[in-house]
Amino acid sequence: MEKLTEYFGCMVFGDKAMRQTLAPEIYTAFRRTVDEGLPLDPAAAESIAEAMKEWAVSKGATHYTHWFQPMTGVTAEKHDSFLTPVGDGEVIMKFSGKELISGESDASSLPSGGLRATFEARGYTAWDPTSNAFIKDNVLCIPTAFCSYGGLALDKKTPLLRSMEALDRQAVRTLRLLGDTDVKSVFPNVGAEQEYFLVDKELYDKRPDLVFTGRTLFGAMPPKGQELDDHYYGAIKQRVSEYFRELDTELWKLGIPVRTEHNEVAPSQHELAPYYCKCSVAADQNQLIMEIMQNVAKRNGLVCLLHEKPFRGVNGSGKHNNWSLCTDTGVNLLSPGDTPHKNARFLLFLCAVIKAVDEYSDLLRLSVASAGNDMRLGANEAPPAVVSMFLGDELTAVLDSIDNETPYAGMGKKQLRLGADILPRIPQDSTDRNRTSPFAFTGNKFEFRMLGSADSIACANIMINTAVADSLMAFNAELEKASDLNAALQSLIRRTYREHKRVVFNGNGYGEEWLNEAVKERGLYDLRTVPDCLPRYLDQKNIDLFARHKVFTSAEVASRCEIILENYCKHINIEARTAIGMVMRDFLPAISRFASELGGAIDTRRAADPTLANGYEDAVYRRLNELCTDIYAHNEALRTAVRRTRSVEDITERAISCRDTVLPLMDRLRALVDEAETHVAKDRWPVPTYSDLLFSKI
């Protein structure tokens, strides 16, 4: 069997392949472009394109594509063949530097949020040399940015790269003030933990709601759910283990360093976690991870569900975005060291994050806003919609001592003794983990836990990068004027924590008392749904933030606000129409047929013995007939509400109508159908149940 170290990254045109295929001077020119942001000479681009093509063809590739991330939430690609006719029926394989660097794509049917009209179809893709090209399904995929004819960003990669450059500028500027002249660049490192469900494809195909919406719109809870906590970290079943092995192989070939896989809390739920890497690369890799998880699942007779709440009553699926700041010299700027109270550099960058989260918590919340995530946030280990930060006891004590201008006594390093001499003593971390905190410090990084399973991590990281860059910009402007840097630094750290510590909370984020305190006493936002938080995109402070750092233009901000609201309305409309169709074509006929069977049994029994007392058939027959009447009435009310909501022209008002009218009607309709499920014989129910989906065949 081929060794992992030999095939890892074999389908990636990365540093190893470049060293082997490029002339030294071309390789050096390329590295300067990546490391220093210098333009790439056209002649060098021509040489890289030829080497990339030869490498790809040797791996079986016949086509290439500019692989990009439009505002659909998934990736996009248009395949072009390397084949070029040369006359007399002959062809050659050709790929030019121009074709590598840029391409033209029809942008007419991709979301633009009003940035361009349908008849303005031209869009451009531009090679992102910081992210390696790779081969997928015999196609050379070149990661690119995507913009309109006028240069406005139509994708998620472009603003992400802009935000990283803004953060780099300000962080390097800060380090220069602190006397560090060695660092040339600072970048965010990200590791995205991915949660998902696996269900049997044969069962999935019999559930129209899963097929069309990714979640179950109906389904009574089985007798057992996740309450015994026996699935989390439990023994992995054979079929899932085989899926893990194939998934690992496919991801490793693409150079994606997936390390951890395990069973998650809910039945049939699992998690995957990669090593950390540069933020833009992590965003690309996470998009690939989601695509390949779904493809490998199908090859194994499974379906990978990425909806945030595919099953009501059990944990939903999130994506934990672990974010840190690193230098090109290998230093993690969020590592506190053994004496955090003496580490002024760490405290300054920590305060920059605290200030950023407090001032732009609305942007963090809306960066994860979706119809599916609205259903997940606030319970079952998903954080609440109120954005707060967990720092842990030690860091909070350090900052409190600075705030109060008192000496820090120190907590000291502890070792846990487990009560058996044969077991080793375990060094105790300075902070515990808080699963209810949206933004938690976990040793040398922050874990943003609000992302939904299907989210691109680009959006959240754009907000974090830009907000932290803004904090550092303000710090730099103040410190550069100081005559006594040390005194100014101490004063800045103290004042920043004092002004923004309202966002720090180390307790139970699920408690009702915390939610009341957060909103009423601390003045934090409680933006529970998409219509609550999306309009805040257009707040002047947020538009000014993006303009200051050249991350979004005001037009690009407005377009994204409109796209997300449109997606919210479209998703709920699809769900409602699916529910209406299932009721009319599946549930009402099944309930009516079973009620008729019971009615026939009642007539037969009474014909034989009119004196028999009412029993099971009578009670269930009456209730099913009542439910049929109520289900039909609620279904018609939902149909009317959908029609009225779709006619609302203003997108914000339409989203509010979806939330306040359509979703409550869907919930009431579901409650009736779910009750009927508990009365109808299992072999008469028209779709696989929760018991089937969560516990069967996996």
VENZI-V327592 format. One line per field, one symbol per residue. ss: DSSP state (@ for helix, = for strand, . for the rest). burial: + if it has 24 or more other C-alpha atoms within 12 Angstrom, else -. Layout:
ss: ???
burial: ???
//
This chain:
ss: ...@@@@....==.@@@@@@@..@@@@@@@@@@@@@.....@@@@@@@@@@@@@@@@@....======.=.....=..===.=====..====...@@@@@=====...............======.....====..==========....=.=.@@@@@@@@@@@@@@@@@@@@@........===============@@@@...@@@@@@........................@@@@@@@@@@@@@@@@....======.....======..==@@@@@@@@@@@@@@@@@@@@@..====............==========....=.......@@@.@@@@@@@@@@@@@@@@.@@@@@@....@@@@@@............==..@@@@@@@@@@@@.........===.........===..........===....=======....@@@@@@@@@@@@@@@@@@@@@@@.....@@@@@@@@@@@@@@@@@@@=.......@@@@@@@@@@........@@@@@@@@@.@@@@@@@@@.....@@@@@@@@@@@@@@@@@@@@@@@@@@@@@@@@@@@@@@@@@@@@@@@@@@@@@@@.......@@@@@@@@@@@@@@@@@@@@@@@@@@@@@@@....@@@@@@@@@@@@@@@@@@@@@@@@@@@@@..@@@.....@@@@@@...
burial: -------++++++++-++--++---++-+++--------+---++++++++++++++---+++++++++++++++++-++++----------+++++++++++++++--+++++++-----+++++++++++++++--+++++++++++--++++++++++++++++++++++++-++----+++++++++++++++++++-++--+++++++++++++++---++----+----+---+--++--+++++++++++++-++++++++++++++++++++++++++++++++++++++-++++++++++++++++++++++++++++---++++++---++-++++++++++++++++++++++++++++++++++++++++++++++++++++++++++-++--------------------------++-++++++++++++++++++++++++++++++++++++++++++++--+--------+++++++++++-+++++++++++---++--+-----+++++++++++++++---++-++-+++++++++++++++++++++++++++++++++++++-+++++++-+++-++--+--------------++-++++++-++-+++-++++++-++--++----+++++++++-+++-++++++++++++++++---++++++++++++--+
//
